[in-house]
């Protein structure tokens, strides 16, 4: 990657990429596990 300005202050969106991916993984992973469990148990109860 090319650094345009190494003295740039403030928030960088690149720093959020890993935490957002981690949170999305937890959310979608939990959703998928619920759906799999509902299918396995054969009912809509959650």
VOGU-3710 file (C-alpha; in Angstrom, 3 decimals, decimal comma):
1> xxxxxxxxxx> 0,000/0,000/0,000  1,083/3,518/-0,708  1,079/5,915/2,203  -0,035/9,333/1,046  0,401/11,121/4,344  2,028/9,471/7,317  1,113/12,391/9,592  -2,630/12,146/8,988  -4,513/12,305/12,275  -7,930/11,022/13,188
11> xxxxxxxxxx> -9,964/7,997/12,386  -8,927/5,631/9,630  -11,586/3,357/8,233  -8,978/0,680/7,534  -8,606/0,254/11,301  -12,253/-0,777/11,564  -12,088/-3,520/8,943  -11,047/-6,328/11,311  -13,404/-5,466/14,219  -16,368/-5,089/11,852
21> xxxxxxxxxx> -15,555/-8,406/10,181  -15,290/-10,049/13,614  -18,650/-8,658/14,762  -20,290/-9,676/11,483  -18,843/-13,162/11,898  -20,340/-13,448/15,370  -23,711/-12,159/14,204  -24,035/-14,300/11,091  -22,456/-17,292/12,816  -24,984/-17,098/15,634
31> xxxxxxxxxx> -27,814/-16,683/13,137  -26,648/-19,712/11,158  -26,353/-21,822/14,320  -29,921/-20,905/15,325  -31,235/-21,814/11,880  -29,355/-25,122/11,883  -30,664/-25,945/15,361  -34,227/-25,094/14,348  -33,916/-27,376/11,324  -32,343/-30,141/13,422
41> xxxxxx> -35,015/-29,987/16,130  -37,779/-29,611/13,556  -39,499/-26,521/14,868  -39,594/-22,719/14,903  -39,006/-22,445/18,651  -36,094/-20,198/19,546
//
